[in-house]
Every structure is written in C-alpha cells, then in structure tokens.
Amino acid sequence: MLEVTFGKDYYHLQGEMQDWCTKNIGPGSWSYNRDIENPEDTWCINSMFGTTFFTFRHEQDATAFKLVWS
C-alpha cells in the first residue's frame, strides 16, 4: 500500500480529489485507520487535523494521482 499525504493547504480539495480517484482509478472509500478495508476498493481517504491521507493499493494509481495533484 502506498500513501500520499497533503497538508491543510489541500483540505478544500478533498472532494475534487475523491471524485478524481473514483473516475480515474476506481472504487474507494473513507477509512478511519488509513487502510483499505474493503477488498473491492483500490484506494481510501482519511483526514485528521487538516491533513489528508490517500492510500492506494497499486503503485501506478498512486503515481497517476501524484502527477495530477502534487
């Protein structure tokens, strides 16, 4: 699993980032422990104290996400 972390400067983009992941990567969901809990999900999102964490099951998905959002 690969994690991509964003500070509070990106907090307002969470919805857009989540929509992008759904459209371009596949199913995902919110997670309380930053792990992909649903075996059918390819990514998950978690947010704590303004920091947003995206976790990806596949390296190529994390790379594509970073290319767009970093």
Short mmCIF file of the C-alpha atoms (twelve columns), coordinates in Angstrom:
data_MODEL
# 
_entry.id   MODEL 
# 
loop_
_atom_site.group_PDB 
_atom_site.id 
_atom_site.type_symbol 
_atom_site.label_atom_id 
_atom_site.label_alt_id 
_atom_site.label_comp_id 
_atom_site.label_asym_id 
_atom_site.label_seq_id 
_atom_site.Cartn_x 
_atom_site.Cartn_y 
_atom_site.Cartn_z 
_atom_site.pdbx_PDB_model_num 
ATOM 1  C CA . MET A 1  0.000   0.000  0.000   1 
ATOM 2  C CA . LEU A 2  1.228   3.487  -0.851  1 
ATOM 3  C CA . GLU A 3  0.206   6.627  0.994   1 
ATOM 4  C CA . VAL A 4  0.109   10.179 -0.371  1 
ATOM 5  C CA . THR A 5  -0.211  12.943 2.219   1 
ATOM 6  C CA . PHE A 6  -1.399  16.525 1.818   1 
ATOM 7  C CA . GLY A 7  -1.284  19.351 4.343   1 
ATOM 8  C CA . LYS A 8  -4.108  21.670 5.252   1 
ATOM 9  C CA . ASP A 9  -3.471  23.782 2.127   1 
ATOM 10 C CA . TYR A 10 -5.161  20.989 0.143   1 
ATOM 11 C CA . TYR A 11 -8.014  20.359 2.599   1 
ATOM 12 C CA . HIS A 12 -10.543 22.244 0.467   1 
ATOM 13 C CA . LEU A 13 -9.740  19.944 -2.495  1 
ATOM 14 C CA . GLN A 14 -10.688 16.682 -0.760  1 
ATOM 15 C CA . GLY A 15 -13.982 16.366 -2.625  1 
ATOM 16 C CA . GLU A 16 -12.406 17.014 -6.019  1 
ATOM 17 C CA . MET A 17 -9.571  14.588 -5.273  1 
ATOM 18 C CA . GLN A 18 -12.021 11.913 -4.181  1 
ATOM 19 C CA . ASP A 19 -14.110 12.414 -7.338  1 
ATOM 20 C CA . TRP A 20 -10.962 12.205 -9.485  1 
ATOM 21 C CA . CYS A 21 -9.970  8.917  -7.836  1 
ATOM 22 C CA . THR A 22 -13.412 7.415  -8.392  1 
ATOM 23 C CA . LYS A 23 -13.496 8.442  -12.066 1 
ATOM 24 C CA . ASN A 24 -9.887  7.574  -12.924 1 
ATOM 25 C CA . ILE A 25 -8.855  4.774  -10.580 1 
ATOM 26 C CA . GLY A 26 -11.993 3.006  -9.412  1 
ATOM 27 C CA . PRO A 27 -13.874 2.355  -6.218  1 
ATOM 28 C CA . GLY A 28 -12.661 3.752  -2.923  1 
ATOM 29 C CA . SER A 29 -13.990 4.990  0.384   1 
ATOM 30 C CA . TRP A 30 -13.235 6.803  3.623   1 
ATOM 31 C CA . SER A 31 -11.227 4.883  6.199   1 
ATOM 32 C CA . TYR A 32 -10.784 5.504  9.916   1 
ATOM 33 C CA . ASN A 33 -7.387  3.805  10.152  1 
ATOM 34 C CA . ARG A 34 -5.860  4.765  6.742   1 
ATOM 35 C CA . ASP A 35 -6.059  1.168  5.500   1 
ATOM 36 C CA . ILE A 36 -8.073  -0.039 2.522   1 
ATOM 37 C CA . GLU A 37 -10.683 -2.039 4.393   1 
ATOM 38 C CA . ASN A 38 -12.998 -3.085 1.564   1 
ATOM 39 C CA . PRO A 39 -11.333 -5.726 -0.649  1 
ATOM 40 C CA . GLU A 40 -13.049 -4.253 -3.724  1 
ATOM 41 C CA . ASP A 41 -11.627 -0.744 -3.139  1 
ATOM 42 C CA . THR A 42 -8.415  0.348  -4.831  1 
ATOM 43 C CA . TRP A 43 -7.874  3.447  -2.674  1 
ATOM 44 C CA . CYS A 44 -9.073  5.104  0.523   1 
ATOM 45 C CA . ILE A 45 -9.074  8.577  2.045   1 
ATOM 46 C CA . ASN A 46 -8.608  9.699  5.639   1 
ATOM 47 C CA . SER A 47 -8.328  13.154 7.134   1 
ATOM 48 C CA . MET A 48 -7.060  14.209 10.533  1 
ATOM 49 C CA . PHE A 49 -6.402  17.709 11.883  1 
ATOM 50 C CA . GLY A 50 -6.399  19.207 8.384   1 
ATOM 51 C CA . THR A 51 -4.031  16.614 6.929   1 
ATOM 52 C CA . THR A 52 -5.444  14.385 4.202   1 
ATOM 53 C CA . PHE A 53 -4.143  10.868 3.541   1 
ATOM 54 C CA . PHE A 54 -4.834  8.897  0.367   1 
ATOM 55 C CA . THR A 55 -3.810  5.246  0.414   1 
ATOM 56 C CA . PHE A 56 -3.543  3.274  -2.829  1 
ATOM 57 C CA . ARG A 57 -3.425  -0.454 -3.397  1 
ATOM 58 C CA . HIS A 58 -1.396  -0.165 -6.636  1 
ATOM 59 C CA . GLU A 59 1.739   1.875  -7.271  1 
ATOM 60 C CA . GLN A 60 0.603   3.020  -10.710 1 
ATOM 61 C CA . ASP A 61 -2.566  4.531  -9.191  1 
ATOM 62 C CA . ALA A 62 -0.561  6.451  -6.590  1 
ATOM 63 C CA . THR A 63 1.783   7.717  -9.323  1 
ATOM 64 C CA . ALA A 64 -1.094  8.904  -11.541 1 
ATOM 65 C CA . PHE A 65 -2.696  10.635 -8.552  1 
ATOM 66 C CA . LYS A 66 0.547   12.405 -7.618  1 
ATOM 67 C CA . LEU A 67 1.063   13.569 -11.199 1 
ATOM 68 C CA . VAL A 68 -2.298  15.317 -11.154 1 
ATOM 69 C CA . TRP A 69 -2.473  16.638 -7.587  1 
ATOM 70 C CA . SER A 70 1.089   17.298 -6.439  1 
# 
